[in-house]
Amino acid sequence: MALILNEEAQMVRDTALDFFRERSPITAFRKLRDDNDPDGFSRDLWHQIADLGWTGFLVAEDDGGSAFGMIGLAQVMEAAGRTLAATPLLSTALLGASLISLGGTDDQKAEYLPLLLAGEHITALALDEGTRHAPTQIATTAERDGAGYRLNGSKTFVLDGHIADTLIVAAKTADGTGLFLVPGEAASRTRLSMVDSRNAALIRFDNVSIGPDTMLNGAALDQTLDRARVGLAAEMLGSAGEAFDRTVQYLKERKQFGVAIGSFQALKHRAAQMFCEVEITRSAVIAAASALDQNSNDAAALVALAKAKANETLYLCGNEGVQMHGGIGMTDEHEIGFFMKRSRVAQASFGDTRFCRDRYATLMGY
């Protein structure tokens, strides 16, 4: 597996870093929050992302994508994490594109992928039903209703759920857990107010009737969730790196007793720890993304390791950033607090540290 980026991935990284700094700085995220934007993201920005081809990194060339893989998409998501850009990258370019590409029929791919790749169609995975990520604990049911199915149940913390054109719903069937393509307007949707000001929704299905051609291959779910964990870990890496950079800059500028506070030994040690954790996380994310692209036997274990490490690193950098900024770091006017808030939601999404450690231990035979 690779621990460094090849030339193509480095080019994507550089392009993405410039793009998000210029087109979606944190001030843009703040405006979305303060305006209580009904979409929660910029449609224009999303179309620009689609024009760059990033929505097709996990889609085969025969289906209109580039098949660049997770190593490429991880660079885009890391760059987005640096500016806290609110986009459907995770819900649509990663989750939706993966589930439809890996589990869809030719007809389903032809119907959904062109619109998804063009930035004209938003998807959302409706999976978890409790307060923690638990992909095997599904109570929502899909019962046979003639040739089709009838859905009943509810889902929590669905990313981009309130604005998704299509919901991809995990539900229990007579044969196990199935995945179903459901029009967003067919469900009852309530937008949730999250501490990180990102899109999430409570979704309820009350006798929602769907056709026989809406079912995806459920075997695609595990591989897709591993991709989501790496993609989110990459975003968290970007946020942690940005929080570290901003903190170091503040330590150089802020003066007490006539000297920069960055000259204080205790703060140097804390900054050094942040730097080391960010670089370790970078190696873990690249290794996991590379393993997924290569379909390595240890890919799932590396994914669990990467997400667990990203959880810890963003938690550390978010907290330390606020603390070392002092009183100003606690104010909403300063941006450093946004990284701490983002860490709390990102940690819990697709597996908190406890979940990932347990999964790693199970996969390693402990």
N, C-alpha and C positions, 0 to 999 in steps of 0.2 A: 504494500500500500504506500501511497505517497504521503510525505510529511511536509513537502514544499509544493508550491504552485507551479504548473507549467506555464509556458509563455502565453497560451490562449487564455487560461484562467486569470493570469495576472493582468492581461489586457481588459478583461471583463471587470475585474476589481477596480482598476484605475478609472475606467469609464463610469462605473456605478458610483464611485466616491465623488467624482466631479458632478455627476448628474444630481445626486441628492443634495449635495452642498448648495448647488445653484438653484435647483427647482423646488426643493422641499426642505428648507431649513427648519429648525425647531420653531421659529416664529410662525411658520405656516401651520404647524401642528397646534400651536397655542391658539391661533385664530379659529381653527376648526372647533376646538374645545369651547372657546369663549362665545362663539356664534351659535353653539349647539347645532352644528350643521346636521341636517336630517340624514345625509348619507354617511357622515363620519369620515369621509375621505374625498379627495378631489378627483372627479371624473376625468377632467382634462389631464391631470398627472397620470392617471391610470392608462389613458389612451397613449400617452407618450411612452410609457413603459412597454406597452404592447408593440408600439412601432419599433422599439429597440430590439424586439424579439425575445425579451426575457420571459414572457408568458409561455413560450414554447420550448423551454430548456428541457422539460421532462416529457415532451411529446415526440414520438417517432417522426422521422422525416417523411415517411409515407402518409402520415396524418397531418402534415403541414408544419410540424415543429422542427427543431434543430437537433434534438437528442443530445444536447450538450451535457446533461446529467446534473447530479446533485452538486458536484464540485463547482460548477459554474453558477448555479442558482444560489449556493451558499455565499458566494462573493457578493451577489446582489443584495441578499438579505443582511449580510454584515454591514454593507454600506448604508442600507435603510435603517439599521439599528443605530448607526452613529447620529443620525438626525431625528430619530424617533418617528420616521415617516409612517403615517397611517395609510396603508394600501392593502388591497386584497391579495398581496403576494402569497401569503400563507394559505388563506382560505380557497383561493382560486387557482393561481399559477402552480401551487404545490399540491394541495389536497384534491381539488377538483380535477385538475389535469391528470394527476396520478391515478385516481380511482376510475376515471372514465377511460384512460389509456390502457390501464392494466386489467380492468374488469368489465369494460364495455364491449358490446357487440359492434360489428362493422357499421350497422345502421345507427347505433347510439353515438359512436364516434363521429360519424358524418353529420349528425344533427347538432351535437353540442360543441365539438372541438373548434370548428372554424370561428364560431362566435366568441368562444372563450379566448382563443388566440388573438382575436382582433380587439380584445378589451371591451366587448359588447355584452358579455354575459358573466354574471357573478354567481359563484357557487358557494355553498356552505355545508360542512359536514356536521350533521346532527347526530352526535354519538353519546356523550356522557349524560347521565341522568341524576347525578348527585353532586356533592360539593367537591369531590376529588375525581381525578382521572381514573376511570375503571372500565376499560373497553370490553371486558367480558361480562359485566353486570348490566345486562340489557333487559328491561321489563316491557318496553314498547313492543306491541304485537302487530304482526301483519297476517291477518287471517284470510283464507281464501274466500273470495266473493265472486262466484261465477268463474270467468276466465282470469279475473284480476285479483286484487287484494283490497283489504280494508284496514287502514292504520288507526291505532289507538295508543296514546301514551304521551309523554312529555320529555323534553330535552332541555338541559341547562347549559349556560355559558357557550352558546353556539356562535363562533366567530363569524361576523358579518351576516348573522342569521336574519336580521330584520330587513336587510336590503337585498338578500340573495334572490336571483331569478329562479334558481333551482336549488332545492335542499337535497342532500344525499343522506338518507336516513337509515340508520342501523336499527333493525327490528327483528324480533324473534318470529320464526316461521315454524312450520311442522318439521322442517328438515334442519333447523339450526338458525344461526344468525344470518340474515340477508341484508343487502344494501339496495335501496330503492331511490329512484330519481323522482322527486316530488316537486311540482310547481310551488314556488314560494308563497303565492297568494292562497294556496289551498289550506295552509295552516294558520293557527292563531299565533301571532308573534308579538312579543313585548320586548322592547329595547331596554337593556339593563344599563344602569349607571355604574361604571367601573372606576376604581381608583386611578387607573392609568389613562382614563378617558378614551379607551379603544372600543371598537364595536363588539358587542356581545348581545345575545338575546335569549329569552326564554321562549321555547317553541312548544305548542301543544297541538296534538292531532286528535280530533274527535270524529271518528267514523269517516275518515278521509278515504275516498275511493280512488284507486289508481289502476291503470291498465296492466295487462300481462307483459308488456314490452318495456316496463320501467325498472326491471330488476337487473342489478349488476352482479358480477361474480364476487361473492363475499371473500374469496381467497385473496383479493387485492388489498384488504384492509390492513393486515399486519405490515406488509411492505410499505404501504402508504404512511402508516403511523410512524414507522422508523424514519422515513423521509421527513415527516413533519417535525420529529424531535431534533433531527440534525439541522433542519432549516431554522427552527426556532433557536437552537443553540448558537447558530451562526449570527442571528440577529442579536442575541444577548451578548455575544462576543463583541459585536460592534458597539453596543451600548456601553459595555464595561470599558472598552478601550477609550471611548469618547469621555466617559466620566473620569477615567484616569488622566487623560491628557488635560482636561479642563482643571482638574485638581492640581496637577503639577504646575500649570501655568499660574494658578492662583498663589501657590506657595512661593513662586518666584517674584510675584508682584506685591503681595501683602507684606507690610512691614510692621514690626513691633520692636520697641526699644532701639529703633534706628536701623534695624537689619531685616532682611527678608526672612519670613518665618520658615522658608525652605532650608535655611541654614541650621535649623534646630535638629539635633540628632534624632530625637524621637519621631519627628515627622518624616525625616529621611527614611527611617526604617519602615514606617507604615507605607510610604510611597513605593519603596522597593518591593515590599510584599505584594502590593497591587500589581506592579509591573510583572513580577514573576508569575502570578496567577493568570494574568491575561495571556501571557505567552504560552503557558502550559495549556490553557483552554484552546488557544489557536491550533496547537498541534493536535489536540484531541478532536476538534471539529474537522480539520482537514483529513485526518486519518479515517474518521467515521464516514465522511462524505465519499472519500475515495473507495472505501470498502464497499459501500452501497453500489457505487457505479461499477465496481468489478465483481459484484455478487459474491464477495468473499464469505467463507464459512463463519468467520468471526464478526461479521458486519453488525449483527444485532447487539452483541456484547459491546462493541466499540461505540455504537449509538447510545446505549444506556450510559456508558462512561462519559461520553461527550456531554449529554444533557445534564447529568448529575454535576459535572464540573462547571458547566456554564451557569447552572442554578447558583452554585456557591460563589462563583466569581462575580457575577452581577450583583448578588446580595452584598458581597464585601465592598465592591467598588461604589455601589450606590450609597451604602451607609457611610463609608469613609469619606466619600466626596462631600456629603452634606456636613459631616462632623468637622472636617478640616477647613471647610469654608466658614465655619462658625455660625454666628447668628444670621448672617445674610443667606446662608444655605437653607435656612428654615422658611424663608419667605417664598411666596408664589411668584414674586417678581423675578427671582433668580431661577435659571433653568436647571441647575444641578439637581434640584429635588425631583424633577421629572424622571430622572433615571432610577431613583430609588422607588418611585411609585410603579414604574414599568416593571421593575424586578419582581415585585410582589405578585403580579398577575402572570408574568411569563414563567416564573418558577412553577406555578401550579398547573400551567397548561401542558397537556400531553405528558405528564409525569413529573411530580415533584422529586426532590432528592431521595426521599425514602422509597418511592416507587421505583426509581431508576436503579438504586442500589440493590433493592430486592430482586429486580429483574436481572441485573448483572450477576448476582450471586447464583440465581437459579440457572441461568445459561451456562455458568462456569461449573455447575455441578455441586455447589455447596449446600 
